[in-house]
Amino acid sequence: MLGVARKAFVVLYDEGGISSDPELLKEDVALIHIKRNKSEKWVSINNKKFVCSDKYRQFSPFVNPELMRVEKDYWEGELFRSGKADWLINYLKKFPFSKRAILLLWKDEYTNLSSNCSCTSSIFFRIKNSKLEMHSTVRANNCSFLLFLDMSFMLAFQDFIARKLDVGLGDYYHFVDSLHFYKTESDFISSTYKYLKGIKISDE
């Protein structure tokens, strides 16, 4: 997965369009497809808590660890404390061929620009050929590090649900309406770009 995240970062940096949004440095639409054949090592789930490995520094050694804590708390709240994970497991056990196993994270009040809101609007799950496929639809994703981090959490969640359902791992699709870099992070982005261009990654 590290190779996939690096490719998205480098392609956006090299080829992404200049955005008309005054806050953004680069912006583009993205569809990221990850073929699953094993569990990820970056993030795991234990007792409905995300456990983050320090291996995330292999993507960027410049990240503030506080960002990990904030994202971890957000996803634990959205997926576990909300009861969404339990609902999903029970639903797919009862209706294993359903195409309606969707977790909605978007709320109408999020159209108010002064409110905090979810970047991910929905997550779709389907059991196909005894494997759990998962699709995330994301309205906006900061590519500087959050894309890598969010995909890590999503892959760990897919692992968790597949184990609970006793099925294999299917493909993961991460669709982003606005994959972007912020101008305020230009120094961090430049340092990460140089770092990513200089390392070897086995899964590319």
C-alpha positions in Angstrom: 0.0 0.0 0.0 2.9 2.3 0.6 3.8 2.1 -3.1 0.2 3.0 -4.1 0.2 6.0 -1.8 3.6 7.2 -3.0 2.4 7.0 -6.6 -0.7 9.1 -5.9 1.4 11.7 -4.1 4.1 11.9 -6.8 1.5 11.9 -9.7 -0.5 14.7 -8.1 2.7 16.7 -7.4 4.1 16.3 -11.0 0.8 16.2 -13.0 -2.0 17.6 -10.9 -3.9 20.7 -12.1 -3.5 24.1 -10.6 -6.6 24.7 -8.6 -8.9 27.7 -8.8 -9.4 27.3 -5.0 -7.1 29.9 -3.4 -6.2 27.5 -0.5 -5.0 24.7 -2.8 -1.6 24.2 -4.5 -2.7 21.2 -6.7 -5.9 19.3 -7.2 -7.3 16.4 -9.2 -9.9 13.6 -9.1 -8.5 10.2 -8.1 -9.5 6.6 -8.2 -7.1 4.4 -6.2 -7.5 0.6 -6.5 -5.7 -1.7 -4.1 -5.7 -5.5 -4.8 -5.8 -7.3 -1.4 -4.1 -10.6 -0.7 -3.0 -10.0 2.9 -3.6 -7.9 5.9 -1.9 -4.5 6.2 0.9 -3.9 8.7 0.5 -0.2 9.1 -2.7 -0.2 11.2 -4.5 -3.0 13.1 -7.6 -3.1 15.2 -7.7 -4.5 18.8 -10.8 -4.3 21.0 -12.4 -1.8 18.5 -9.3 0.5 18.8 -7.0 1.3 16.0 -3.4 0.4 16.8 -0.9 2.5 14.7 2.6 1.2 13.9 5.4 3.7 13.7 6.1 2.3 10.3 4.0 5.2 9.0 7.2 7.1 9.1 8.3 5.1 6.1 5.8 7.2 4.1 6.9 10.5 5.6 9.4 11.0 8.5 8.2 14.6 8.9 4.6 14.0 10.1 3.4 15.4 13.5 2.3 12.4 15.6 -0.6 14.5 16.9 -2.3 14.0 13.5 -2.2 10.3 14.0 -4.0 10.7 17.4 -6.7 13.0 15.9 -7.5 10.7 13.0 -7.4 7.6 15.1 -10.0 9.1 17.5 -12.2 10.3 14.6 -12.4 6.9 12.9 -12.9 5.0 16.2 -15.9 7.3 16.9 -17.3 7.1 13.4 -17.0 3.3 13.0 -17.1 1.8 16.5 -18.5 4.1 19.1 -21.3 5.0 16.7 -22.3 1.3 16.4 -21.8 1.4 12.6 -19.4 -1.6 12.7 -21.7 -3.8 14.7 -24.6 -2.9 12.4 -22.6 -3.7 9.3 -21.4 -7.1 10.6 -24.9 -8.1 11.7 -26.4 -6.9 8.4 -24.0 -8.8 6.2 -24.3 -12.0 8.2 -28.1 -11.8 7.6 -27.9 -10.6 4.0 -24.6 -11.8 2.6 -25.5 -11.0 -1.0 -26.9 -7.5 -0.4 -25.7 -4.5 -2.4 -27.0 -2.1 0.3 -24.4 -2.5 3.0 -23.4 1.2 3.0 -22.1 3.3 5.9 -23.2 6.9 5.5 -20.9 9.5 7.1 -22.4 12.6 5.4 -25.0 14.7 7.2 -27.1 17.5 5.8 -25.8 20.0 8.3 -22.3 19.6 6.8 -23.3 21.9 4.0 -22.8 24.7 6.5 -19.3 25.8 5.8 -18.7 26.9 9.4 -19.1 23.3 10.7 -16.5 20.5 10.9 -17.4 17.7 8.6 -16.4 14.3 7.4 -14.1 14.0 4.4 -15.5 10.5 3.7 -19.1 10.6 2.6 -19.9 6.8 2.4 -18.3 3.4 2.5 -19.7 0.5 0.5 -19.2 -3.2 1.3 -20.1 -6.3 -0.7 -19.2 -9.9 -0.4 -18.2 -11.2 -3.9 -16.9 -14.7 -4.4 -16.5 -15.2 -0.7 -14.4 -12.0 -0.4 -15.3 -8.7 1.2 -14.9 -5.8 -1.3 -14.9 -2.3 0.0 -15.3 1.2 -1.7 -14.7 4.5 0.0 -16.2 7.7 -1.5 -14.3 10.7 -0.3 -15.4 14.3 -1.1 -11.9 15.7 -0.3 -8.5 14.2 0.7 -5.4 16.0 1.6 -2.7 14.1 -0.2 0.2 15.4 1.9 -0.3 12.6 4.4 -4.0 12.1 5.2 -4.6 10.1 2.0 -2.0 7.5 3.2 -3.4 7.6 6.7 -7.1 7.3 5.8 -6.4 4.4 3.4 -4.5 2.7 6.2 -7.4 3.0 8.5 -9.8 1.8 5.8 -7.7 -1.2 5.0 -7.5 -2.2 8.7 -11.3 -1.8 8.9 -11.8 -4.0 5.9 -9.5 -6.6 7.5 -11.6 -6.4 10.7 -15.0 -6.8 9.0 -13.8 -9.7 6.8 -12.5 -11.6 9.9 -15.8 -11.1 11.7 -17.7 -12.4 8.6 -15.1 -15.2 8.1 -14.5 -14.3 4.5 -11.5 -13.4 2.4 -10.2 -9.9 1.5 -11.5 -8.5 -1.8 -10.3 -5.4 -3.6 -10.4 -1.9 -2.1 -11.3 1.2 -4.1 -10.7 4.7 -2.8 -12.5 7.4 -4.9 -11.7 11.0 -4.2 -13.6 14.0 -5.7 -10.8 16.4 -4.7 -7.4 15.0 -4.0 -5.2 18.1 -3.2 -2.2 19.7 -1.6 -2.7 22.8 0.6 -0.5 25.9 0.0 0.1 26.2 3.7 1.9 22.9 3.7 4.1 23.6 0.7 7.4 23.1 2.7 6.2 19.8 4.1 5.0 18.7 0.7 8.3 19.5 -1.0 10.3 17.6 1.7 8.0 14.6 1.5 8.2 14.6 -2.3 12.0 14.6 -2.3 12.0 11.8 0.4 9.5 9.6 -1.6 11.4 10.0 -4.8 14.5 8.8 -3.1 13.3 5.6 -1.4 12.7 2.1 -2.8 9.4 0.5 -2.2 8.8 -3.2 -2.6 5.0 -3.1 -3.4 5.1 -0.9 -6.5 
